[in-house]
Amino acid sequence: MRTIGNILWFLFGGIISGLMWWLTGLLWCVTIIGIPIGIQCFKLSEMSFFPFGKEVVYAGGAGSFLVNMIWFFFGGFMMAMMNFIFGLLWCITIVGIPFGKQFFKLAKLSLAPVGAEIIYNE
């Protein structure tokens, strides 16, 4: 079921969300200071392409908090709003609720991606 969900997700919205993470990672990697954030964006684009069967665990300390504050103003807010709006649109129908929940998970991740780790569920 997870494989079917990931295939449908990729076709009906995951490709847009994943490409946004990937493009944002490229923009952050233009500067030397932004390379760690860009690398994190590339890691999270994989989750955005295929989110079913994966969970996000938030860890980190003061350094992650400070970097997430910078991230929030330079990309995070817009990505979170995009994922939130797509989640609302998918939740209009009963069939789309699982996809909407994945978009909400990505919206939360978009607010604070630094220090987040992806765990694969068995």
DSSP file (Angstrom, degrees, kcal/mol; ACC not computed):
  #  RESIDUE AA STRUCTURE BP1 BP2  ACC     N-H-->O    O-->H-N    N-H-->O    O-->H-N    TCO  KAPPA ALPHA  PHI   PSI    X-CA   Y-CA   Z-CA
    1    1 A M     >        0   0    0      0, 0.0     4,-2.4     0, 0.0     5,-0.2   0.000 360.0 360.0 360.0 -34.9    0.0    0.0    0.0
    2    2 A R  H  >  +     0   0    0      1,-0.2     4,-2.4     2,-0.2     5,-0.2   0.896 360.0  51.0 -63.7 -39.8    2.9    2.3    0.8
    3    3 A T  H  > S+     0   0    0      2,-0.2     4,-2.3     1,-0.2    -1,-0.2   0.916 110.9  47.4 -65.5 -43.3    4.3    1.9   -2.8
    4    4 A I  H  > S+     0   0    0      1,-0.2     4,-2.6     2,-0.2     5,-0.2   0.917 112.1  50.8 -64.2 -42.3    1.0    2.7   -4.4
    5    5 A G  H  X S+     0   0    0     -4,-2.4     4,-2.6     1,-0.2    -2,-0.2   0.904 110.9  48.5 -60.8 -42.0    0.6    5.7   -2.2
    6    6 A N  H  X S+     0   0    0     -4,-2.4     4,-2.6     2,-0.2    -1,-0.2   0.884 111.5  49.4 -67.3 -38.4    4.1    7.0   -3.1
    7    7 A I  H  X S+     0   0    0     -4,-2.3     4,-1.9     2,-0.2    -2,-0.2   0.946 114.8  43.7 -65.9 -46.9    3.5    6.5   -6.8
    8    8 A L  H  X S+     0   0    0     -4,-2.6     4,-2.3     1,-0.2    -2,-0.2   0.902 113.5  52.5 -63.8 -40.1    0.2    8.3   -6.7
    9    9 A W  H  <>S+     0   0    0     -4,-2.6     5,-3.3    -5,-0.2     6,-0.4   0.931 108.1  50.7 -59.5 -46.6    1.7   11.0   -4.5
   10   10 A F  I ><>S+     0   0    0     -4,-2.6     5,-1.4     4,-0.2     3,-0.6   0.891 114.5  44.0 -60.1 -40.6    4.6   11.6   -6.9
   11   11 A L  I 3<5S+     0   0    0     -4,-1.9    -1,-0.2     1,-0.2    -2,-0.2   0.843 117.1  43.9 -73.7 -34.1    2.2   11.9   -9.8
   12   12 A F  I 3<5S-     0   0    0     -4,-2.3    -1,-0.2    -5,-0.2    -2,-0.2  -0.052 139.8 -36.0-109.5  32.6   -0.4   14.2   -8.1
   13   13 A G  I <>5S+     0   0    0     -3,-0.6     4,-2.0    -4,-0.1    -3,-0.2   0.163 109.6  93.6 145.6 -23.4    1.8   16.7   -6.3
   14   14 A G  I  ><S+     0   0    0     -5,-3.3     4,-2.9     1,-0.2     5,-0.2   0.841  85.4  56.9 -67.9 -32.9    4.9   15.2   -4.9
   15   15 A I  H  ><S+     0   0    0     -5,-1.4     4,-2.1    -6,-0.4    -1,-0.2   0.887 108.4  47.3 -66.6 -37.0    7.0   16.1   -8.0
   16   16 A I  H  > S+     0   0    0      2,-0.2     4,-1.8    -6,-0.2    -2,-0.2   0.937 115.3  44.8 -68.0 -46.3    6.2   19.8   -7.5
   17   17 A S  H  X S+     0   0    0     -4,-2.0     4,-1.9     2,-0.2    -2,-0.2   0.913 114.7  48.3 -65.5 -43.0    6.9   19.7   -3.8
   18   18 A G  H  X S+     0   0    0     -4,-2.9     4,-2.3    30,-0.3    -1,-0.2   0.894 110.4  51.0 -65.3 -40.1   10.2   17.8   -4.2
   19   19 A L  H  X S+     0   0    0     -4,-2.1     4,-2.8    -5,-0.2    -1,-0.2   0.845 106.8  55.1 -66.8 -32.2   11.4   20.0   -7.0
   20   20 A M  H  X S+     0   0    0     -4,-1.8     4,-2.3     2,-0.2    -1,-0.2   0.915 109.6  46.5 -66.0 -41.3   10.7   23.1   -4.8
   21   21 A W  H  X S+     0   0    0     -4,-1.9     4,-2.3     2,-0.2    -2,-0.2   0.918 114.3  48.4 -63.1 -42.4   12.9   21.6   -2.1
   22   22 A W  H  X S+     0   0    0     -4,-2.3     4,-2.0     2,-0.2    -2,-0.2   0.917 112.7  46.9 -66.0 -43.9   15.6   20.7   -4.7
   23   23 A L  H  X S+     0   0    0     -4,-2.8     4,-2.2     2,-0.2    -1,-0.2   0.896 111.8  51.1 -64.7 -40.7   15.5   24.2   -6.2
   24   24 A T  H  X S+     0   0    0     -4,-2.3     4,-2.3     1,-0.2    -1,-0.2   0.891 108.0  53.2 -63.4 -39.4   15.6   25.8   -2.8
   25   25 A G  H  X S+     0   0    0     -4,-2.3     4,-1.9     2,-0.2    -2,-0.2   0.895 108.0  50.6 -62.2 -39.7   18.6   23.7   -2.0
   26   26 A L  H  X S+     0   0    0     -4,-2.0     4,-0.6     2,-0.2    -2,-0.2   0.917 109.9  49.8 -63.1 -42.9   20.4   24.9   -5.1
   27   27 A L  H >< S+     0   0    0     -4,-2.2     3,-0.8     1,-0.2     4,-0.4   0.891 111.3  48.6 -64.6 -39.0   19.7   28.5   -4.2
   28   28 A W  H >< S+     0   0    0     -4,-2.3     3,-0.9     1,-0.2     6,-0.3   0.842 105.8  58.5 -68.8 -32.2   21.1   28.0   -0.7
   29   29 A C  H 3< S+     0   0    0     -4,-1.9    -1,-0.2     1,-0.2    -2,-0.2   0.585  85.1  80.0 -75.8  -8.2   24.2   26.3   -2.1
   30   30 A V  T << S+     0   0    0     -3,-0.8     2,-0.3    -4,-0.6    -1,-0.2   0.885  92.4  55.8 -63.1 -37.2   25.1   29.4   -4.1
   31   31 A T  S <  S-     0   0    0     -3,-0.9     4,-0.3    -4,-0.4     0, 0.0  -0.696  83.8-134.2 -95.0 150.0   26.5   30.9   -1.0
   32   32 A I  S >  S+     0   0    0     -2,-0.3     3,-1.0     1,-0.2    -1,-0.1   0.879 106.6  53.5 -68.8 -37.4   29.2   29.2    1.0
   33   33 A I  T 3  S+     0   0    0      1,-0.2     4,-0.3     2,-0.1    -1,-0.2   0.834 107.2  52.4 -66.9 -32.0   27.4   30.0    4.3
   34   34 A G  T 3> S+     0   0    0     -6,-0.3     4,-2.5     1,-0.2     3,-0.2   0.447  78.3  98.4 -86.1   0.0   24.2   28.4    3.0
   35   35 A I  H <> S+     0   0    0     -3,-1.0     4,-2.6    -4,-0.3     5,-0.2   0.895  80.5  52.4 -59.5 -42.7   25.7   25.0    1.9
   36   36 A P  H  > S+     0   0    0      0, 0.0     4,-1.8     0, 0.0    -1,-0.2   0.901 112.6  45.9 -60.4 -37.5   24.6   23.2    5.1
   37   37 A I  H  > S+     0   0    0     -4,-0.3     4,-2.2    -3,-0.2    -2,-0.2   0.901 111.5  52.6 -69.4 -39.6   21.0   24.3    4.7
   38   38 A G  H  X S+     0   0    0     -4,-2.5     4,-2.0     2,-0.2    -1,-0.2   0.899 108.0  50.4 -61.8 -41.4   21.2   23.4    1.0
   39   39 A I  H  X S+     0   0    0     -4,-2.6     4,-1.9     1,-0.2    -1,-0.2   0.897 109.4  51.3 -64.2 -39.7   22.4   19.9    1.8
   40   40 A Q  H  X S+     0   0    0     -4,-1.8     4,-2.3    -5,-0.2    -1,-0.2   0.887 107.3  54.0 -63.4 -38.5   19.5   19.5    4.3
   41   41 A C  H  X S+     0   0    0     -4,-2.2     4,-1.4     1,-0.2    -2,-0.2   0.893 106.7  51.5 -62.6 -39.3   17.1   20.6    1.5
   42   42 A F  H  X S+     0   0    0     -4,-2.0     4,-0.8     2,-0.2    -1,-0.2   0.891 109.9  49.5 -64.9 -38.5   18.4   17.9   -0.8
   43   43 A K  H >X S+     0   0    0     -4,-1.9     4,-0.8     1,-0.2     3,-0.5   0.902 112.5  47.2 -64.6 -40.7   17.9   15.3    1.9
   44   44 A L  H 3X S+     0   0    0     -4,-2.3     4,-1.9     1,-0.2    -1,-0.2   0.690  97.9  69.7 -78.6 -17.0   14.3   16.5    2.6
   45   45 A S  H 3X S+     0   0    0     -4,-1.4     4,-2.1     1,-0.2    -1,-0.2   0.850  94.1  58.1 -66.5 -31.5   13.5   16.6   -1.1
   46   46 A E  H <X S+     0   0    0     -4,-0.8     4,-1.9    -3,-0.5    -1,-0.2   0.915 107.5  46.1 -62.3 -41.8   13.7   12.8   -1.1
   47   47 A M  H  < S+     0   0    0     -4,-0.8    -1,-0.2     1,-0.2    -2,-0.2   0.879 110.6  53.5 -67.4 -35.8   11.0   12.7    1.6
   48   48 A S  H  < S+     0   0    0     -4,-1.9   -30,-0.3     1,-0.2    -1,-0.2   0.831 108.7  49.3 -69.9 -31.1    8.9   15.2   -0.3
   49   49 A F  H  < S+     0   0    0     -4,-2.1    -1,-0.2     1,-0.2    -2,-0.2   0.908 132.3  13.4 -70.9 -41.7    9.1   13.0   -3.5
   50   50 A F  S  < S+     0   0    0     -4,-1.9    -1,-0.2    -5,-0.2    -2,-0.1  -0.718  71.7 158.3-137.8  83.3    8.0    9.9   -1.6
   51   51 A P    >   +     0   0    0      0, 0.0     3,-1.6     0, 0.0     2,-0.2   0.686  39.1 104.8 -86.9 -18.1    6.6   10.6    1.9
   52   52 A F  T 3  S+     0   0    0      1,-0.3     3,-0.1   -50,-0.2   -46,-0.1  -0.443  87.1  20.7 -70.0 133.1    4.5    7.5    2.7
   53   53 A G  T 3  S+     0   0    0      1,-0.3    68,-3.1    -2,-0.2     2,-0.4   0.570 105.6 102.1  88.3  11.4    6.3    5.2    5.1
   54   54 A K  E <   -A  120   0A   0     -3,-1.6     2,-0.3    66,-0.2    -1,-0.3  -0.969  49.1-166.0-129.3 144.4    8.5    7.9    6.5
   55   55 A E  E     -A  119   0A   0     64,-2.9    64,-3.1    -2,-0.4     2,-0.5  -0.897  17.7-128.8-124.4 156.2    8.4    9.9    9.7
   56   56 A V  E     -A  118   0A   0     -2,-0.3     2,-0.5    62,-0.2    62,-0.2  -0.911  16.8-166.4-109.0 130.8   10.2   13.1   10.7
   57   57 A V  E     -A  117   0A   0     60,-2.9    60,-2.8    -2,-0.5     2,-0.6  -0.973  13.4-144.4-115.9 126.2   12.0   13.2   14.1
   58   58 A Y  E     +A  116   0A   0     -2,-0.5     2,-0.3    58,-0.2    58,-0.2  -0.802  32.1 152.4 -95.8 124.5   13.1   16.7   15.3
   59   59 A A        +     0   0    0     56,-2.3     2,-0.2    -2,-0.6    -2,-0.0  -0.938  16.3  95.7-141.1 162.9   16.4   16.9   17.1
   60   60 A G        -     0   0    0     -2,-0.3     2,-0.1     4,-0.0    55,-0.0  -0.685  46.4-124.1 136.5 169.8   18.9   19.6   17.6
   61   61 A G     >  -     0   0    0     -2,-0.2     4,-1.9     0, 0.0     5,-0.1  -0.137  59.3 -43.8-123.4-143.0   19.9   22.3   19.9
   62   62 A A  H  > S+     0   0    0      1,-0.2     4,-2.3     2,-0.2     5,-0.2   0.849 129.9  56.4 -65.8 -35.6   20.5   26.0   19.9
   63   63 A G  H  > S+     0   0    0      1,-0.2     4,-2.2     2,-0.2    -1,-0.2   0.921 108.1  47.1 -63.3 -43.6   22.5   26.0   16.7
   64   64 A S  H  > S+     0   0    0      1,-0.2     4,-2.5     2,-0.2    -1,-0.2   0.886 110.6  53.7 -63.8 -38.5   19.6   24.3   14.8
   65   65 A F  H  X S+     0   0    0     -4,-1.9     4,-1.7     2,-0.2    -2,-0.2   0.924 109.7  46.8 -62.6 -44.4   17.2   26.8   16.3
   66   66 A L  H  X S+     0   0    0     -4,-2.3     4,-1.7     2,-0.2    -2,-0.2   0.910 113.9  46.8 -65.7 -42.1   19.2   29.8   15.1
   67   67 A V  H  X S+     0   0    0     -4,-2.2     4,-2.7     1,-0.2    -1,-0.2   0.886 110.2  54.1 -67.4 -37.3   19.6   28.4   11.6
   68   68 A N  H  X S+     0   0    0     -4,-2.5     4,-2.4     2,-0.2    -1,-0.2   0.834 104.3  55.7 -65.3 -31.7   15.9   27.6   11.5
   69   69 A M  H  X S+     0   0    0     -4,-1.7     4,-1.2     2,-0.2    -1,-0.2   0.922 110.5  44.0 -65.2 -42.6   15.1   31.2   12.4
   70   70 A I  H  X S+     0   0    0     -4,-1.7     4,-1.5     1,-0.2     3,-0.3   0.922 113.3  52.3 -65.1 -43.1   17.1   32.3    9.4
   71   71 A W  H  <>S+     0   0    0     -4,-2.7     5,-2.8     1,-0.2     6,-0.3   0.892 101.8  60.7 -59.0 -41.8   15.5   29.6    7.2
   72   72 A F  I ><>S+     0   0    0     -4,-2.4     5,-1.9     1,-0.2     3,-0.6   0.889 110.6  39.2 -55.3 -42.8   12.0   30.8    8.2
   73   73 A F  I 3<5S+     0   0    0     -4,-1.2    -1,-0.2    -3,-0.3    -2,-0.2   0.748 117.4  48.8 -82.6 -23.5   12.5   34.2    6.8
   74   74 A F  I 3<5S-     0   0    0     -4,-1.5    -1,-0.2    -3,-0.2    -2,-0.2  -0.258 138.7 -32.5-114.3  46.1   14.4   33.2    3.7
   75   75 A G  I <>5S+     0   0    0     -3,-0.6     4,-1.9    -5,-0.0    -3,-0.2   0.014 113.4  87.7 140.7 -32.1   12.3   30.4    2.2
   76   76 A G  I  ><S+     0   0    0     -5,-2.8     4,-2.5     1,-0.2    -4,-0.2   0.898  88.2  50.7 -68.7 -42.1   10.6   28.4    5.0
   77   77 A F  H  ><S+     0   0    0     -5,-1.9     4,-2.4    -6,-0.3    -1,-0.2   0.924 112.0  47.2 -63.7 -44.0    7.5   30.5    5.4
   78   78 A M  H  > S+     0   0    0     -6,-0.2     4,-2.2     1,-0.2    -1,-0.2   0.903 113.9  47.3 -66.2 -40.4    6.7   30.4    1.7
   79   79 A M  H  X S+     0   0    0     -4,-1.9     4,-2.4     2,-0.2    -1,-0.2   0.892 111.9  50.7 -67.7 -38.3    7.3   26.7    1.4
   80   80 A A  H  X S+     0   0    0     -4,-2.5     4,-2.5    30,-0.2    -2,-0.2   0.912 110.8  48.5 -65.3 -41.8    5.2   26.0    4.5
   81   81 A M  H  X S+     0   0    0     -4,-2.4     4,-2.6    -5,-0.2     5,-0.2   0.904 110.6  51.2 -65.5 -40.1    2.3   28.1    3.1
   82   82 A M  H  X S+     0   0    0     -4,-2.2     4,-2.3     2,-0.2    -2,-0.2   0.937 113.4  44.4 -61.7 -46.6    2.5   26.3   -0.3
   83   83 A N  H  X S+     0   0    0     -4,-2.4     4,-2.2     1,-0.2    -2,-0.2   0.883 113.2  51.7 -66.3 -37.4    2.3   22.9    1.4
   84   84 A F  H  X S+     0   0    0     -4,-2.5     4,-2.3     2,-0.2    -2,-0.2   0.920 110.4  47.7 -64.8 -43.6   -0.4   24.0    3.7
   85   85 A I  H  X S+     0   0    0     -4,-2.6     4,-2.4     2,-0.2    -2,-0.2   0.919 112.2  49.1 -65.0 -43.7   -2.6   25.3    0.9
   86   86 A F  H  X S+     0   0    0     -4,-2.3     4,-2.2     1,-0.2    -1,-0.2   0.886 110.0  53.1 -62.0 -37.3   -2.1   22.1   -1.1
   87   87 A G  H  X S+     0   0    0     -4,-2.2     4,-1.8     2,-0.2    -2,-0.2   0.911 108.7  48.8 -63.4 -42.4   -3.0   20.1    2.0
   88   88 A L  H  < S+     0   0    0     -4,-2.3     4,-0.4     1,-0.2    -2,-0.2   0.914 111.0  50.9 -62.9 -42.1   -6.2   22.1    2.4
   89   89 A L  H >< S+     0   0    0     -4,-2.4     3,-0.9     1,-0.2     4,-0.3   0.890 110.9  47.9 -64.1 -39.2   -7.1   21.5   -1.3
   90   90 A W  H >< S+     0   0    0     -4,-2.2     3,-0.9     1,-0.2     6,-0.3   0.823 104.7  60.6 -70.8 -29.7   -6.5   17.8   -1.1
   91   91 A C  T 3< S+     0   0    0     -4,-1.8    -1,-0.2     1,-0.2    -2,-0.2   0.500  80.9  85.0 -78.1  -1.8   -8.6   17.5    2.1
   92   92 A I  T <  S+     0   0    0     -3,-0.9     2,-0.3    -4,-0.4    -1,-0.2   0.887  92.4  48.9 -63.8 -37.2  -11.7   18.8    0.3
   93   93 A T  S <  S-     0   0    0     -3,-0.9     4,-0.3    -4,-0.3     3,-0.1  -0.726  83.5-129.9-103.0 154.6  -12.4   15.2   -0.9
   94   94 A I  S >  S+     0   0    0     -2,-0.3     3,-1.1     1,-0.2    -1,-0.1   0.881 109.1  54.5 -67.9 -38.3  -12.4   12.1    1.3
   95   95 A V  T 3  S+     0   0    0      1,-0.2     4,-0.3     2,-0.1    -1,-0.2   0.814 106.4  53.1 -65.5 -30.1  -10.1   10.3   -1.1
   96   96 A G  T 3> S+     0   0    0     -6,-0.3     4,-2.4     1,-0.2     3,-0.3   0.482  78.8  96.2 -86.3  -2.6   -7.6   13.1   -0.9
   97   97 A I  H <> S+     0   0    0     -3,-1.1     4,-2.5    -4,-0.3    -1,-0.2   0.887  81.4  52.9 -60.0 -41.9   -7.3   13.2    2.9
   98   98 A P  H  > S+     0   0    0      0, 0.0     4,-1.5     0, 0.0    -1,-0.2   0.896 112.3  46.5 -60.4 -36.1   -4.2   10.9    3.1
   99   99 A F  H  > S+     0   0    0     -3,-0.3     4,-2.1    -4,-0.3    -2,-0.2   0.888 110.3  52.9 -70.2 -38.7   -2.4   13.2    0.6
  100  100 A G  H  X S+     0   0    0     -4,-2.4     4,-2.1     1,-0.2    -1,-0.2   0.894 106.4  53.4 -61.8 -39.8   -3.5   16.3    2.5
  101  101 A K  H  X S+     0   0    0     -4,-2.5     4,-2.0     1,-0.2    -1,-0.2   0.873 107.7  50.8 -64.1 -36.2   -2.0   14.8    5.7
  102  102 A Q  H  X S+     0   0    0     -4,-1.5     4,-2.1     2,-0.2    -1,-0.2   0.892 108.9  51.2 -67.9 -38.4    1.3   14.3    3.9
  103  103 A F  H  X S+     0   0    0     -4,-2.1     4,-2.0     2,-0.2    -2,-0.2   0.879 109.2  50.9 -65.3 -36.4    1.2   17.9    2.7
  104  104 A F  H  X S+     0   0    0     -4,-2.1     4,-2.1     2,-0.2    -2,-0.2   0.886 108.3  52.3 -66.8 -37.6    0.6   19.0    6.3
  105  105 A K  H  X S+     0   0    0     -4,-2.0     4,-1.9     1,-0.2    -2,-0.2   0.907 111.5  46.7 -62.8 -40.6    3.5   16.9    7.5
  106  106 A L  H  X S+     0   0    0     -4,-2.1     4,-2.1     2,-0.2    -2,-0.2   0.831 107.7  56.7 -70.6 -31.6    5.7   18.7    4.8
  107  107 A A  H  X S+     0   0    0     -4,-2.0     4,-1.0     2,-0.2    -2,-0.2   0.919 108.4  46.8 -65.0 -42.3    4.4   22.1    5.9
  108  108 A K  H >X S+     0   0    0     -4,-2.1     4,-0.9     1,-0.2     3,-0.5   0.905 112.8  49.8 -63.8 -40.9    5.5   21.4    9.4
  109  109 A L  H 3< S+     0   0    0     -4,-1.9     3,-0.3     1,-0.2    -2,-0.2   0.836 104.1  60.1 -66.1 -32.8    8.9   20.3    8.1
  110  110 A S  H 3< S+     0   0    0     -4,-2.1    -1,-0.2     1,-0.2   -30,-0.2   0.769  99.0  57.6 -67.5 -25.4    9.2   23.4    6.0
  111  111 A L  H << S+     0   0    0     -4,-1.0    -1,-0.2    -3,-0.5    -2,-0.2   0.855 127.4   9.6 -74.0 -33.8    9.0   25.6    9.0
  112  112 A A     <  +     0   0    0     -4,-0.9    -1,-0.2    -3,-0.3    -2,-0.1  -0.577  69.1 153.0-147.2  77.9   12.1   24.0   10.7
  113  113 A P    >   +     0   0    0      0, 0.0     3,-1.7     0, 0.0     2,-0.4   0.755  48.2  93.6 -82.9 -22.9   14.0   21.6    8.5
  114  114 A V  T 3  S+     0   0    0      1,-0.3   -46,-0.1   -50,-0.2     3,-0.1  -0.561  95.4  18.9 -75.8 126.4   17.5   22.0   10.1
  115  115 A G  T 3  S+     0   0    0     -2,-0.4   -56,-2.3     1,-0.4     2,-0.3   0.364  95.3 127.1  95.6  -3.4   17.9   19.3   12.8
  116  116 A A  E <   -A   58   0A   0     -3,-1.7    -1,-0.4   -58,-0.2     2,-0.4  -0.677  40.6-163.5 -88.6 141.2   15.1   17.1   11.3
  117  117 A E  E     -A   57   0A   0    -60,-2.8   -60,-2.9    -2,-0.3     2,-0.5  -0.945  14.7-131.3-123.1 146.3   15.9   13.4   10.5
  118  118 A I  E     -A   56   0A   0     -2,-0.4     2,-0.4   -62,-0.2   -62,-0.2  -0.844  20.0-165.9-100.0 129.4   13.8   11.1    8.4
  119  119 A I  E     -A   55   0A   0    -64,-3.1   -64,-2.9    -2,-0.5     2,-0.5  -0.956  15.5-134.9-117.0 132.9   13.0    7.7    9.8
  120  120 A Y  E     -A   54   0A   0     -2,-0.4     2,-0.3   -66,-0.2   -66,-0.2  -0.741  16.5-140.3 -88.1 127.7   11.7    4.9    7.6
  121  121 A N              0   0    0    -68,-3.1    -1,-0.0    -2,-0.5     0, 0.0  -0.654 360.0 360.0 -84.3 142.5    8.8    2.9    9.0
  122  122 A E              0   0    0     -2,-0.3    -1,-0.1   -68,-0.0   -68,-0.1   0.440 360.0 360.0 -85.1 360.0    8.8   -0.9    8.4
